[in-house]
């Protein structure tokens, strides 16, 4: 059975990095090294967070924001993780 992995992407990296290497979700998809069904959810104030049980496991990517000085969207994602 192929594991179903969700990638929750709270933000994107810098545009220059995306041009050279892709965004955070692409980095993880490249290095997983196993066959997975990968679903990417991008967060945003107008988007619902996914059902935690929608996949077998989650990878939460980085974002340019800081958890020590979080924006409202960061707080929402941290609540989802908890």
N, C-alpha and C positions, 0 to 999 in steps of 0.2 A: 504494500500500500504506500502510495506517495504521500509524504507528510505535506500538510497544508500550512504554510507559513504566511503570516500577515506581517506586513511592514507598515508601521504607523509613522508617518513623516510629518512631525510638527512644524517643520520649516525646511527651507532650502539652503544650500551652501551659497557661496559667493558666485555671481555670474561667470567670472573668469574660470573658476574651478569646474563649473558645469560644462563649459565649452571644452575644457581639456579632458575631464574625467567622468562627466555625468554627475547626477545629483546623488544624494545620500542613498536612496533606494537602489540605484544602479550599483553602487559600491558593494552593498551587501549581496545582491543577486550574483555578482561576479565571483565573490569569494566563498559562497556557501559550500561549493564543492560537491553537493549532492543534488539529486533531482528533487525539486520541490515545486509545489503549486504556490506561486507567490502572488499575493494580492496587496496592492499599495493603497493606503488611505492617506490622503493629505488632509490635515486639519485646517480649520479656519472657523471664525466666529459664525459663519452661516452654514457650516457643515456639521452633521451629526457624527459623533465618534462611533466606531463600529461595535458590534456586539462582541464582547471578549471571547465568547464561545464559537465565533464564526470560523475559527481556524484552530489548528492543533497547538500552535505556539506563536508568540509575537516577538518581533524585533522592533524596538523603538529607536529611531535614528536621532541624530543630533539636530540642533537648530542653532541659529546664530545668537539667539537670546540667551539669557543667563538664568539659572535656577535660583541664584542668590538675589536677583532683582527681577522677578518674573513679571511678564506681561499677563493680562487676564487669560489669554489663550493657553499660556504655559501652565497656569494654575488648573485650568480645566483638564489638560492632558495629565498632569500629575494626579489629580483626583481619579481619573480613569485608570491609571496604572495601579493606584492603591486598591 
